[in-house]
């Protein structure tokens, strides 16, 4: 009987040994299969040259192996190319999108486990065949109520939501006007549609207005402005209030990807539109369940009921992707429950903003150059790609887990460490991270002498 199934508890040491064995086994499989499945020489040359260039630039991305839940303190075992042979190292985590600390919240975990037991691991189907359970409709209604919108449609990720919306809404007679620093998923989604494309410099309202005028002059049927609510590499908040003013002036639709704002920006955590007082003036919001709201997976579009109905019928990522697994639905619904509870919200939101202000003030006083607005994404600017990589590695040695970003993720010459602050961090965590930044920054000549904490 399924009810008698018992899941064994695996220790951290055993998990680490299994992980190391898996890495070794994978390497052995690659070795055995390379002779029988070798690439054509032309493709092998291209791949090898690109990898060599990435290594030479110091921008090769190593995936570090984490052996703990996602939280403010995590255990890091190593990388796939160099698995650790000793116990994992506990470090402070300053590079997760876990802005509210909900990914390890007991209520979120319990709801996920409850839905796993009640509704199964997955549906083995897309939504319109046999992949819609009552819990999926409940979560869509819950998200709509959170925003005050007419309807919501769930996706496997916000990348899918962005990839699937523009092609449905816009044709050759239409125009899409996109911020130059929009997320890659918006860029890819726009590429799939047949609308005439315009781009404006990041948050440049004069240039946005000029592009709207160009679209009008070209006779565009529908004009859609696409912007991130918060730009993930810069921590910059889009001027949505002024964007909405221009949209009203030129009769344009406003679309916002609010992944790095949902749950914690705005008085009730409803994101950038609420923060800037334009919740009723933004037509469509795409966001994620994989960051502040539980951290598992999934995305959604929320807004006009007719548009949502059209997306259910024509959006290819929705039509041809498996439905969200019940445990993910459960954890997300618990996260929304928490953030609509005034007691929880009034504890978490002041904490994340207090932590953000403290960290920014400490690094600014020390002489670091920071980008962005008052947001938990804190880009510490270093300029050189190799320095960013070395800096991040030395931070890890000091027990602080951060990641360096460089071209092509950010513009050439604008390499940085992107720090992400969480409500789960304590004041001590913030000060320890700042101390490590200052020590390593002085070592590499990024900041001058003797700023005191």
N, C-alpha and C positions, 0 to 999 in steps of 0.2 A: 504493500500500500504506500502511496506517496506520502501519506501523513506520518509514516514511521521513518521517513528518510532523515538521516542525521548527517550534518555537514561537519567534517572534522575541523578543528581549530589548528591552524598552521602557525608555528612560531616565526618571528622575524628572521632568525638565523636560517631556518629551513627555507623560507621564501627566498632569501638571498642566495642560498646554495642552488635552489631550483632555477633562479634567474640566471646565475652564472653558467649552469649546465645548459640552459636553453641557448644562451649566447654561443657557447662552444659548439653545441649541436648544429645551430644555424650556420656557423662558419664552416663546419664539416660538410654540411649539405651543399653549401655554395661551392666548396672545393670539388666535391664529387660530381656535381652537375655541370661545372663550367665547361668541361670538354665536350659534353654531348649537346650543350645548348649555347654554344659560343655565338656572339653577335656577328653580323656582317662587319667586315673590316672598316667600312665607311662610318657606320654608326659608332663602333667601338672607339674610333679615333675622335669623333666629336664628343662623346661622353667623357673620355679620358682627358681631353684638352680642357673641357669645362671644369671637371673636378680639380685638375691641376691648378687652374686659375683661381678657383675658390680657395684652395689651400694656400697658394702663394699670397693671396690678399689677406689672409688671416681671418677669413669670414666663414670657414667651414663650421656647420652647426652640429655640435655633439649633443645628443639627447641624454641627459643625465637620468640615471635610474633612481626613482624614489620608491622607498619601501614602506611608507607610512601613508595615512590619510592626508588629504590636503588640509592644511591648517597653518597657523602662524609659525609653528616649529615643525619641521619635517625631517625625515632621515633620508640621506642621499648615499647611494651605494657606489656609484661610479658611472661610467659610460659603457655602451655596448662594445666599443673597441678596447676598453680597458676596465673590465669588471673588477670591482673591489674584491680583495681576498680577505679582508677583515670586516669587523662589524660596521654597519652603516654609520655615517657621521650625522649627528643632529645639528641642524643649521636653522637660522631664522630665515623665513621665506618672505622675500620682498619682490617677487616677480609673478605672482598669481593674480588672476582676475577675481579672486575670492573676496570681493570688496567688503562684504558684510560678515564674512566668516561662516556663512550658512552651509557650506558644503560638508562640514562635519558637525552641524548642529544636531543634537539628539532627535528632535522632532522630525527633521528632514530625513534622517537615516531611518527612523522607525516607520515613517509613512512609505518610504521606498520599499522596505522589507514587507510591510503589510500588503502593498499592492502586488509585489512579487508573489506572495503566497496566495492571494485571492484571485489574481487575474493572469498569472503566468509570466514567463520570461519575455514573451513577445507574441505577435499576432501572425507572423509568417505571411503577411499580406499588405498590400497598399490599402489606403483608407476606403476607396470606393468599392472594393470587392468584399472583403470581410475583415477589415482592419480598423473599424471604428467601434470602440467600446463606449459605454456610458461615461467612463472616466475621462476619455478624450473630449467629449462634448462638455463635461463639467469643467474641465480646465479651460477650454476656450471661453465658456461663459464667465469663469472666474477672472480671466485676463481682461475680457471686455468690461466687466464691472470695475476692475482696478483702474482702467483708463477712462471709463465713461464713454466707450465707443459702442457702435452697433453690433459688431461681430468680430470674430478672430478666427484665423486658420493656423493650425500648427504645422510646422515643418521639421524635418530631421535636424536641421541646423539653420542659423540665420544666414549662413552662406547660401543655402538652398533657397531661403525666402527671398534674398536679394537676386539670386540667379533666375528666379522664376517670375518676377513681377513685371519687369519692364517690357518683355516680349508680349505679355498678355495685354497690357494697357496701351501700348504705343505702336503706331504703324508709320508708314512712310510719310504721311501727311502731318506728323506730329514732331515735336522737338523736346529733347531732354537736355537740361542745363545742369552740369555736374561740377561740384567743387573739385579742384585739382588734387586735393589730398584725400579724397574719399577712399574708403576701404576697397581692397582688391575685389571683393565680392560684388560691390556696386559696379566697379569698372567692368568686370566680366559679364554681369547681368546686362549692362547697357550695350555691350558688344553684341549680344544675342538679339537685340531688338532692331527694327528697321527705321526707327526715328532718326531725324537729323540730330547730330550730336554737337553740343557746345560745351566748352569748359571755361571756368573762371578761376582766377588765382584764389588761393585759400582765404576764405572769409572776406574777399574783396567785393564789397557791395557795389561799388561803382562799376566794376567789371561785370558783375552779375547783371546789373541793370542794362549795360550795353549789350550783353548777350540776349537778354529778353527782347530788347528792341530789334536786334538782328533777326530773331525768330519771328517776331511780328511782321517785320518787313518781308520775310520769306513766305509769309502766309500760313504759318503753322496753325493747325487746327486746335491742338491741345499743347500747352507748354507745361512741362513738369520740372520742378527744381528738385534736385537730389543732393542731399547733404548728410554727412555724419552729424549726430548731435554733439558728440565729443570726438575729436580726432585722436586716435589711439596712440600714435607715436609722439604727439606733441602735448597732450593733455589740454588742448585748446577747446573751449566751448564755442560752438557755432552761434552767431548772432541771430538766433531764430526769430526774435521779435522783429528785427529789421528785414529779415528775409521774408517774413509774412507780410510786412508792409509792401514790399515790392511785388509779392505774389498777388496781393489785392489790387495793386495799381495796374498790373498787366494780366490779370485774370489767369493766374497760373496755379497749378497743383503743387502742394508742398509735401515732399516725401522725406522722412528722417530715419536713418539707421541709428538707433539709440542704445546700442549694445553696452557702451561704457558709461551709461548714465542710469539705466533702469534699476530701480531698487533703492538708490541712494541720493540722486540729485532731485531737488525739489522738496517741498515741505512734507509730502507724503511718499516720496521716492518714485514718483511717476515720470521722472526723467527730465530731459532738457526742455520739452514744451512746458511742463509745469514750472520748472525753475525760472523760465523767462516769461511766464504768464500768457502763453499762447496755445494752451492745450486744445482749445476749441477751434483754433485756426489752422492747425496742422491736419492735413487730410489723411495721411497714412504713416504709421509707425511700424518699422520692422525692428525686432529686438531678439534677445537670446535668453534661453534658460540655462546657458552654460557658463555664466559669469556670476553676477551677484545673486541671482535667484536660484540658488541650489548648486550650481556649478556642474551639473551632470551633462546634459546635452539638450539639443532642441532649439528651435526658433519659432517665430510667428510673425504674421502680419495682422495688424488690428486697425479697424477703421470702418468705412462705409460698407453697409451690408451687401449691396449689389456688387461692389468690387470683390468682396470676400467670396461671394457666390461664384463669380466669374473665375477667380483663382482656383477654386475647388474643381472647376470643370476644365480649365485650360492650362494651368501652371504645371509645366512638365516635371519639375522636381517633386511637386506634391503628388502628381498622378503616378509617378514611376518609382517612388521610394517607399520602403517599408514604413509603417506607422511607428510613432514613438513607443518604445517599450513601456509596459506598465510601471516598472520601478522608477523610470525617469518621470513619468506623469505624476506618480505619487510624491516624489521628492520636490518637484516643481510646485505642486499644489500646496505642499506644506510651507514652502518658502513664501508663497503669496499669502497664505494664512498668517504667517509671522509678521509680514510687512504691512498687513492691514490691522494688526493688533497694536493699538496706540502705545501700550506699555513697552512692547518689544521695539517698535519703531523709535520711540522717544529715548530709548537707551542706545540703540545702534547708530542712528544718524549723528547725534552730537559727538559720539566717540570717533567716528571716521573723520569728521571735519576737524576735531581737536588734534588728532594724530597727524593729519595732513598739514595743518598750520604749523605744528611743532617741527616736523621734519623739514619743511620748506624754510622755516626761519633759521634753523641750525645750519643748513647748508649754505644759505644765502650769506649769513654772517661770516662763514668760513671763507667765502670768496668764490664759491662755485657759481657757474652760469647755469641757471635753470630755465627751461622753457615752460610754456603753458600758463593756464589760468589757475585759480585756486581749486585744484582738482586732485584726487588721489593718484593720478598718473603724474609722476614727477620725472621728467627727462633731465638727467644730469649730463650736460654737453661736454664732450671730450674732443671731438673733431676727427681724430685719427682712428681708423678702423682697427688697426692692430693694438693700439693703446686700449681701446674699449674692450677687446677680447682679453688682454692681459689683466686689465683692471678688474674685470668680472671674475677671473680665475683667482686673483689674489684676495678678492672679497670673500670668495667661497672658502679659501684657506683660513680666513679670519672668522668663519662661521656665519657669513651673510650671503644668502643665495640671491644673486641678481644676474641679469643677462645683458650683454652688450649688443647693440643693434648698429648696423652699418649698411652701406649701399649693397644691394638695391632696395632694401627694406626702407631706408631713409635716404635723403639726397646725399650725393657724394660730398665728402668733407664735413658731414654733420653727424658723425658717429656719436653714440651716446650710451649711457646706462639708463634704462627705463626702470624706475622704481615705482612699485605699486603698493600703496598704503591700504591697510585693512582695518576694519573695526575690531578685528581679532587681535591686533597688535596692542601690547601694553606700552606705557610710556617708557619703560626700561628697554623694550625692544627697539623703539624709535631712537633712543639715545645711543644704544649699542651700534645700530646701523650708521648713524651719523658719525660716531667716533671712528668706525672703520673707514668710511669715506674720507674723512679728514686725514687720517694717518696715511692712507695709500695715495691720496691726492697730493699731499706734501712730498711723498717719496718720488713721485713722477713729475713734480713741478707743475701740476695742474693748478694748485693754489699756493699762495705764499705762506709764510711762517707760522704765526702763533695764535691763531684764533682760538679762544677758549669756549668750551661748552658750558 
